[in-house]
Amino acid sequence: PERIPRPKNAFIIFRTEFARLRLHNAQGSPRSRRGVPQPVGRTVSGKAADVWHSLPPEEKQRYQRLAELEKEQHARDHPTYQYRP
């Protein structure tokens, strides 16, 4: 049987958006041979975590609602899913 991934939580949704925006805005960053911006200093996840912790509750609530919607859709798509670490 194919492994069903867990639904994303609020931070993972935020981190995905954060990384996408960072990549989009990384015009002047060092690039690899393939043209992909290379991380400088801390990881994107570490920087996203810092920003996440500084977000006001109203902003976090937006991501929590998106996570709840994803969880509901996941339950509809995979009704027999059980988290098994």
C-alpha positions as a Markdown table, in Angstrom:
| # | Residue | x | y | z |
|---|---|---|---|---|
| 1 | Pro | 0.0 | 0.0 | 0.0 |
| 2 | Glu | 1.1 | 3.5 | -0.8 |
| 3 | Arg | 2.1 | 5.7 | 2.2 |
| 4 | Ile | -0.3 | 8.6 | 2.8 |
| 5 | Pro | 1.4 | 11.7 | 3.9 |
| 6 | Arg | 0.2 | 13.6 | 7.0 |
| 7 | Pro | -1.8 | 16.8 | 6.4 |
| 8 | Lys | 0.3 | 19.9 | 6.8 |
| 9 | Asn | 0.2 | 21.8 | 10.1 |
| 10 | Ala | 0.0 | 25.6 | 10.4 |
| 11 | Phe | 3.8 | 26.1 | 10.6 |
| 12 | Ile | 4.5 | 23.9 | 7.6 |
| 13 | Ile | 2.0 | 25.9 | 5.5 |
| 14 | Phe | 3.6 | 29.1 | 6.7 |
| 15 | Arg | 7.1 | 27.7 | 6.0 |
| 16 | Thr | 6.2 | 26.7 | 2.5 |
| 17 | Glu | 4.8 | 30.1 | 1.7 |
| 18 | Phe | 7.8 | 31.8 | 3.4 |
| 19 | Ala | 10.3 | 29.7 | 1.4 |
| 20 | Arg | 8.4 | 30.4 | -1.9 |
| 21 | Leu | 8.4 | 34.1 | -1.3 |
| 22 | Arg | 12.1 | 34.0 | -0.3 |
| 23 | Leu | 13.0 | 32.1 | -3.4 |
| 24 | His | 11.0 | 34.6 | -5.5 |
| 25 | Asn | 12.7 | 37.6 | -3.9 |
| 26 | Ala | 16.2 | 36.1 | -3.9 |
| 27 | Gln | 17.4 | 38.0 | -6.9 |
| 28 | Gly | 20.8 | 39.0 | -5.5 |
| 29 | Ser | 21.6 | 35.7 | -3.6 |
| 30 | Pro | 24.5 | 33.4 | -4.7 |
| 31 | Arg | 23.3 | 30.8 | -7.1 |
| 32 | Ser | 24.4 | 27.3 | -7.9 |
| 33 | Arg | 25.2 | 26.1 | -11.4 |
| 34 | Arg | 21.5 | 25.3 | -11.9 |
| 35 | Gly | 20.5 | 28.9 | -11.1 |
| 36 | Val | 18.9 | 28.0 | -7.8 |
| 37 | Pro | 19.6 | 30.4 | -4.9 |
| 38 | Gln | 21.9 | 29.0 | -2.3 |
| 39 | Pro | 21.1 | 29.5 | 1.4 |
| 40 | Val | 23.4 | 31.9 | 3.2 |
| 41 | Gly | 23.8 | 31.5 | 7.0 |
| 42 | Arg | 20.8 | 30.0 | 8.7 |
| 43 | Thr | 18.5 | 27.7 | 7.0 |
| 44 | Val | 15.2 | 28.9 | 5.5 |
| 45 | Ser | 13.4 | 26.7 | 8.1 |
| 46 | Gly | 15.3 | 28.4 | 10.9 |
| 47 | Lys | 14.5 | 31.9 | 9.6 |
| 48 | Ala | 10.9 | 30.9 | 9.1 |
| 49 | Ala | 10.7 | 29.7 | 12.7 |
| 50 | Asp | 12.0 | 33.0 | 13.9 |
| 51 | Val | 9.4 | 34.9 | 11.9 |
| 52 | Trp | 6.7 | 32.5 | 12.9 |
| 53 | His | 7.4 | 33.1 | 16.6 |
| 54 | Ser | 7.2 | 36.8 | 16.1 |
| 55 | Leu | 3.9 | 36.8 | 14.2 |
| 56 | Pro | 0.9 | 38.3 | 15.9 |
| 57 | Pro | -1.9 | 35.8 | 16.9 |
| 58 | Glu | -4.2 | 37.1 | 14.1 |
| 59 | Glu | -1.6 | 36.3 | 11.5 |
| 60 | Lys | -1.0 | 32.8 | 12.9 |
| 61 | Gln | -4.8 | 32.3 | 13.0 |
| 62 | Arg | -4.8 | 32.5 | 9.2 |
| 63 | Tyr | -2.4 | 29.6 | 8.9 |
| 64 | Gln | -4.2 | 27.7 | 11.6 |
| 65 | Arg | -7.4 | 28.0 | 9.6 |
| 66 | Leu | -5.6 | 26.8 | 6.4 |
| 67 | Ala | -4.3 | 23.8 | 8.3 |
| 68 | Glu | -7.7 | 23.0 | 9.6 |
| 69 | Leu | -9.1 | 23.1 | 6.0 |
| 70 | Glu | -6.3 | 20.9 | 4.8 |
| 71 | Lys | -7.0 | 18.5 | 7.7 |
| 72 | Glu | -10.7 | 18.3 | 6.8 |
| 73 | Gln | -9.9 | 17.7 | 3.1 |
| 74 | His | -7.3 | 15.1 | 4.1 |
| 75 | Ala | -10.0 | 13.3 | 6.1 |
| 76 | Arg | -12.4 | 13.3 | 3.2 |
| 77 | Asp | -9.7 | 12.1 | 0.8 |
| 78 | His | -8.4 | 9.4 | 3.1 |
| 79 | Pro | -11.2 | 8.4 | 5.5 |
| 80 | Thr | -9.3 | 5.3 | 6.9 |
| 81 | Tyr | -6.0 | 7.2 | 7.5 |
| 82 | Gln | -4.4 | 6.8 | 10.9 |
| 83 | Tyr | -1.1 | 8.4 | 11.8 |
| 84 | Arg | 1.5 | 5.7 | 12.4 |
| 85 | Pro | 5.0 | 7.1 | 13.2 |
